[in-house]
Amino acid sequence: MTDELLVAAAVLPFAGALGAALLPRRARDAAAGLAGLSALVGLGCVLALIPAVASGRSAAVSFSWLPSLGLAVTLRIDGLAWLFSLLVLGIGALVALYARYYMAPGDSASRFFSLLLAFMGAMQGVVLAGDLIQLVVFWELTSLLSFLLVGYWSGKPQAREGARMALTVTAAGGLCLLAGMILIGRIVGSTDLATVLASGDRIRESPLYLPALVLVLAGALTKSAQVPFHFWLPRAMAAPTPVSAYLHSATLVKAGIFLMIRLYPVLAETDAWYILVGTAGVATMLFGAWCAVFQHDLKGLLAYSTISHLGLITLLLGLDSTLSVVAAIFHTVNHATFKASLFMAAGIIDHETGTRDLRRLSGLRRAMPVTATLAMVAAAAMAGVPLLNGFLSKEMFLAEAVAGTHDRALNAGLPLVAAVASALSVLYSLRFIRQTFFGPPALDLPRAPHEPPRWMRFPVEALVVACVAVGLAPGLIIGTALEIAVVAVFGERAPAYSLSLWHGFNLPLALSLAALVVGVGLYRLLGPRIDTNPRGGPWLLDRLDAARLFDRAMVGLERGARWLEDRLGAARLQDQLRILLLVALVLALTALLHGAGIAPATLRLPEAGLDPAFALLWLVGGASAVAAAAAAKYQRLAAIIFAGGAGLVSCITFAWLSAPDLAATQILIEVVTTVLLLLGLRWLPKRDRSIPIPASEKPRARRRRAADLALAVAFGACLAGLSYAVMARPAGEGIARFFVENVYSGGGGRNVVNVLLVDFRAFDTLGEITVLGIVGLTVLALLRRFRPAADSLDRPAPQRRLAAWERAQPDRNPGDSMADAMRVPATVMTWLFPVLVVLALHLFLRGHDLPGGGFAAGIALSIAFVLQYMAHGARWVDERLAIRPVTWIGCGLLVAAGVGAGSWLFGRPFLTTAFAYAEIPGLGKIPLASALLFDLGVVVLVVGATVLMLVALARQSLRRARAEAAGLPQREEA
Amino acid sequence: MEAVLAAGIGGLAAAGVWLILRPRSFQVAIGLTLLGYAVNLFVFAMGRLRVGAPPVLASPEANDPTLYADPLPQALVLTALVISFALTALFLVVLLAARGIAGSDHVDGREPDR
């Protein structure tokens, strides 16, 4: 049962995401309902897992992923994962409800909620990962989905900018993390989380410890927006507020914290950890709090406050005492609850008033008393006011700050730092509340403020109730959960701690109260001056804008890339190809000279003597190739014919050298290729020989041609030498033996090549025909928008001459001559149709045992169709035959894939084939293999793709006629 | 036989390379076709040359691999033939569309600056 619950908790959000993606765009209720339901059911599953994680236990379920690399998909849950999972799903459900009311009816609800659910799934993946590499995969998935969510309103430039920055920073961190995880895997010898967690000493003693630590921290600190990587978080505030409430308070930014706690037992408690994590934490906490004070935007204030609180948690983790880790976990949960509710409240204010500017808002407590009360309580929790959850964890922090002073010299200043940060957080919380809700009612708001809909406020209420409940009775509400998580991290080393409200009069309490007083005092003193702060940025630090530095770095990077491209890039295709060929040539020659070489001693004398006819054949072949190369510039028709000649020679070579299947396919392909090129020629006018080349250009052109000729000859010579070197050696033992020996017993056919294609290597063939289908569709799509070049719009010159001649003759109508000339060929072609269909059927049916097969049959059949077009024109054929090539492509692919999937029904892997021989009276023994059905799919797809390409191209000639007939300008259709 | 075929492959490849280095896209299309022949024959030749031994079992029992030409390169080349047709078609259509849009049949989509 545990396994099922665990899998459900991990998979439900993704299933929900898929479901939401399939909903109609505007189905807000359904999508939000689905999101909430997935989260709640997942939450139920996680809650039901308590017995599996209590008192330091853990549960795992594993699926094989890449067994050859020792990688498995492992879902593992222990107390820590359980607690974070509760946060992810619980706040996720509330955010879904909130977003239902926040998103405008015009926004695409299906996209929003499916992204939100997918993000929830990715977070669950991070939290429940039982393997380090798997954790990184989901980690990067959260970055990717956060990019899509932050940029949800993709029409806004700030949203796009913010999304791009968040992705660049966090995904770059993710790459570092991957490297760090691989290093850890190297040290431990396994990436399995349970194994890694048990090898703490080995990791800390390894010489690779420091690089691994730095890389892992690079991932964690970027994700958790620590200085100096914090700048993406304020920019990400362009996201819809539910996204900020979810990603930027409770989940995404906590992933970094989660990772540090997760790996705390193996990476922490060293000087390096203390310095790196502690410094980042202190810097972030102070910097974030200072900047938060100066924000005028509600969400900006919350973003910097989040940075500051994340810094606090990081600092706690850096302090290297088990108690401070307890405080970190506790504060993570508390921060998630009050910050999510504050973001939601800010969203409500924005939603109902139309602005988030603290300088414009005022006196909202009269218009929205309930929201005001909720926000005040949550902000008080953020400020650390007693009786609220924020107070408790801040007390723990202050206690740790005070207690830690004795251990390390650097800790001496900690109490002061902690008190300053606390005072600043009081200051910005107060500023938020005071300026939004108190004072005279604002008169110039874009909208008249009022309370939000009942259920939009509910998530805020729920979270605020949680803040208060935890603040009043911490042991009762969160004690067990915290205990489970702490024991999971430390096992037997788990420290004793007290979650009570009152610890007596002591130094932390005094610091706490002092911070409150100083914060209030500072606000009275500075409040008005902050509002009128001319530059908007924080005092002292306004020149230190990391986001601007980042932007400048990106611009510099782009410039550098362009500079490199200018220096090294070859924008021109010819130059690129020259470089490619040259490099290939040099590499091949180097390998040849330094490698095994073509030592003459290893050559054997060819067995088969030279047949003069074969030599003559290749004399023709070579001449055709050279002639094609020479004619391609000015005589394009001749070039096509010569190229066809070379093709025929290679076809005969195949037939000669025991490859009948290849010969059959090649000759059929030759036909369609030639038709295709001829059709293309219609739109490629003759190149004018008379274009003069400037005299100054002639020597350069001559040099270039000479160099190209040298390159071509060298390339040809190399390939010839290489082929001879291989052919003159005896073949090694390849894998051919397996195919030949098993072709009949395993594939039920005698034609090895065909059985290879449709049985042994059917998966390759499936891929190949998919490519063919895609190419067909691409051709269609390209031709649909085809605009012929202006100079080929007119009818070709021979047709024009013929038409002029026909007009001059009194007894001829236009088109007569063409019809006369085509009469005999057209009749022959019409009557060839049934013959070719029978030929195709013959090739198809015999393919399994004799040369033939699906590809050859398909092309033969398409030739039958294309001949009809050539004989009678597209209109004539369209009236008589309903050919739907796109449908053929789809059906072919469906049949082939369906046959493959069919083997699942029998519990076999994809594309397993079965065969039998059936005795049919009159016809004899007929082979019945499921591979034959697969081959049928190949035939259907090949016909569809080939006919589609040729006919789509041929139809272009109708354009002009159609446009003339309609008397309209050219229309864009194929 | 081997030497002749090797020379033939070399000739086809040389003609193909010469053409794909030309500036006009039609020349490149023909060049790709010729290069395709050369490569197909090259791959085919890797299975060594046999005369009169097509890899079609004379009878179900006669499954000694030494009796037949190597079927594997043949199967590879068979699909390559079909794919190279698709490649030619795609290239041709792209070049037609590019010529319609750019007004030039130069491979770079514009006439070179003199």
Interface residues (C-beta under 8 A of the other chain):
Chain A: A571 R572 L573 Q574 L577 R578 L581 P606 A608 G609 L610 D611 F614 A615 W618 G621 G622 A625 V626 A628 A629 A632 K633 R636 A639 I640 A643 A646 G647 V649 S650 T653 F654 W656 L657 S658 A659 P660 D661 L662 T665 Q666 I669 V672 T673 L676 L677 G680 W683 L684 R687 P694 E697 D708 L709 L711 A712 V713 F715 G716 A717 C718 L719 A720 G721 L722 S723 Y724 V726 M727 A728 P730 A731 G734 I735 A736 R737 F739 V740 E741 V743 Y744 R750 N751 V752 V753 L756 L757 R761 D764 T765 E768 V771 L772 V775 G776 T778 V779 L782 L783 R785 F786 R787 P788 A789 A790 D849 L850 P851 G853 F855 I859 V942 A945 T946 M949 L953
Chain B: M1 E2 A3 V4 L5 A6 A7 G8 I9 G10 G11 L12 A13 A14 A15 G16 V17 W18 L19 I20 L21 R22 P23 R24 F26 Q27 A29 I30 G31 T33 L34 Y37 A38 N40 L41 F42 F44 A45 M46 G47 R48 L49 R50 V51 G52 A53 P54 P55 V56 L57 P60 N63 D64 P65 Y68 A69 D70 P71 L72 Q74 A75 V77 L78 T79 L81 V82 I83 S84 F85 A86 L87 T88 A89 L90 L92 V93 V94 L95 L96 A97 R99 G100 I101 G103 D105 V107 D108 P112 R114
